[in-house]
Amino acid sequence: MRAPLPLLSASRQNLWRLTAVRFLVLAAQAGSVGFAWLTQLLPLPWLALAITLGVSLALCIGTVLRLRASWPVTELEYAVQLGCDLIIHSVLLYYSGGSTNPFVSYYLVPLTIAAVTLPWRYSLILSGLALMAYTVLLFEFAPLTNLPMAREKIQIYGMWLSFALAAGVITFFAAKMAEELRRQEELRAQRREEGLRDQQLLAVATEAAGAAHELGTPLGTMSVLLNELRQEYTEPALLEDLTVLQDQVRICKETLQQLVRAAEANRRLAVEEQSAGEWLEASLDRWHLMRPEATYRYQSLGEEPGPRLSPPPDLSQALLNLLNNAADACPDNLDIRLDWNNEALVISIRDHGGGVPLAIAEQIGKPFFTTKGKGFGLGLFLSKASVTRAGGSVKLYNHEAGGTLTELRLPRIAQGDRND
């Protein structure tokens, strides 16, 4: 199974976004300064502005290189990065008219980013830094002399450009942050659900291991008695029934032995690679010994050669549980199909029972919930857990022609498929 790509931390993702915003703003600033220099529209200190823009470019490149390293991005580092943006912006304003520059409103962009990404204390410090710089620029800045007569029109266009840039950056960052918050909330909900499921599985596994040890003795006694009965009675009909009972006891003993070995040896059972068709046919043969009263039709729909896989024991048991559920609903004429494509293999099991009642559809598959009076409410729950752990899914549908359609979907790549 391929390991999933590691998720980036929120601070690292935010710093990547901030760096992208920096490159965008730097391009707009450099373009504005370059246009003013080429057209001689404004008398500006070109060398000082070029050096400041160069420092901004160096900060962008340095941040990209830093983000390629493995050490984590802290909230303090992120706040310092925003502080550097405020300082560079203040220097640019100092050499281009101070507080009269229409781009002075860009101060709100780093402050907005800080407000939505950082704790309040960092936002408060950065707000104080921006307010102090703005206050200084009211009185201290490099004055612009010999301004053209169209200064007011230039300032109006500058204010429009400043607003458009600030609005675009804030909207982009706010939208990305909202998307990230939704993703993190979904991830937390998924982890809570997985944690609850793991706790329930641990409780069930503990009880199952104890029951396996306790059931070994009565099953052994039953096996001995059945052998004695077969030797004592010779009636064909009775011998046939005793043979069925011996097969059932043998299956129970094998299942318990697998359970004990898996629990005590951390699932170090020998797992053979085989085709999906071979695995399914072997599981059906074993299941039919357990449920001889059931009848079924099996079809393989995929194009040969079929996918190969190495199914763990719990996945085979999950398939048996699903087959038993279908047989409990209606043991006659089950329709079992195997299909696959480049991404997944699908096993569908259709019974002709009463279907899934809509009133309890959401409860199906939860632990200790059953619609059968003799059931424990664990079969479907354990099956879903095993299939989910293998990267697949189990879904139940009401078939349009009646009955229930159970769909077991397994990703080929997660099951050791050679062809992928």
PyMOL commands that set and color helices and strands:
alter all, ss='L'
color gray80, all
select helices_A, chain A and resi 10-39+46-67+75-94+98-100+102-117+120-139+151-232+236-264+276-290+313-329+358-363+379-389+413-415
alter helices_A, ss='H'
color red, helices_A
select strands_A, chain A and resi 274-275+296-300+308-309+334-340+344-350+393-398+404-411
alter strands_A, ss='S'
color yellow, strands_A
deselect
rebuild
show_as cartoon
